[in-house]
Amino acid sequence: MDYFKGDFTEENYRILLKKITYDSVFYTEIDSNDKYTLLRHDVDFSVHRAYALSVIEREERVKSTYFFQLGSSFYNIFEDDIRKLIVKIKKLGHKIALHFDPTQYEINSKDDLEKYLNFEKNILENLFMVNVEVFSFHNPTHEILKFDEYKYANMVNTYARFFAEDVPYCSDSNGYWRHDRLEEFLDRGYHKSQILTHPGWWQEKVISPRSRIRRCINGRANNVYMNYSNLLDTSGRENVK
């Protein structure tokens, strides 16, 4: 594991972006491209980390798609600070998409799946005034991966059979590289590729995966406490510190 422990830093992320051979595109643009890189971020833990990566991408002239959950236990897209960060990511030129957790629903058919996809899609679209054109499954099971058509609820499915069979894939799941280390993956120069990263793993300094998650949790807890304290101070309400 020490071999790539320094991979997940902002500095190294910038280096990796410079190694991308073929232009980054959005999922809705691949039909007109024979060679492309799909950069995808499933935001599981930290919208703050997502914003940090989005700034680096803008500086390196790379575009990505950011997938957000409606039912995350780590962040709330309706919270003012979080919502503003997502809007900033959008304004940097990136796309907002849906990170869908199927375990929150009873899904036994395609109709069930599309019903709940549409439910969450509409919320995300109305909240951020965007067209949500892509979705990814959160922690997909073998059963949910059987839904492998290219589109559901008029959104591109990042786990579609097309991507599994035709587009080489690299992921940093659980804070470690799955299948390939990204640097080596990029060196192969695939004409098409889908790269999945989870922004919570990417920090300013080298720390262990578990410590990265603890940092996200503590940061959120501190923000909630500060917001509460500020509310009391500005409202003039009495409260024992």
Salt bridges, closest charged atoms under 4 A:
ASP7 OD2 - ARG181 NE 2.89
GLU10 OE2 - ARG49 NH1 2.86
GLU29 OE1 - LYS63 NZ 3.01
ASP42 OD2 - ARG40 NH2 2.94
ASP42 OD2 - HIS99 ND1 3.84
ASP44 OD1 - HIS99 NE2 2.89
ASP44 OD1 - HIS138 ND1 3.37
ASP44 OD2 - HIS198 NE2 3.70
GLU57 OE2 - HIS41 NE2 2.57
GLU57 OE1 - HIS94 NE2 3.69
GLU59 OE1 - ARG14 NH2 2.80
GLU60 OE2 - ARG14 NH1 2.87
GLU60 OE1 - LYS18 NZ 2.92
GLU79 OE1 - ARG220 NH1 2.83
ASP80 OD1 - ARG83 NH2 2.64
ASP80 OD2 - LYS84 NZ 3.13
GLU133 OE1 - LYS95 NZ 3.83
GLU143 OE2 - LYS146 NZ 3.02
ASP148 OD1 - ARG161 NH1 2.90
GLU149 OE1 - LYS110 NZ 3.16
ASP172 OD1 - HIS198 ND1 2.67
ASP180 OD1 - ARG188 NH1 3.21
GLU183 OE1 - ARG181 NH1 3.56
ASP187 OD1 - LYS19 NZ 2.82
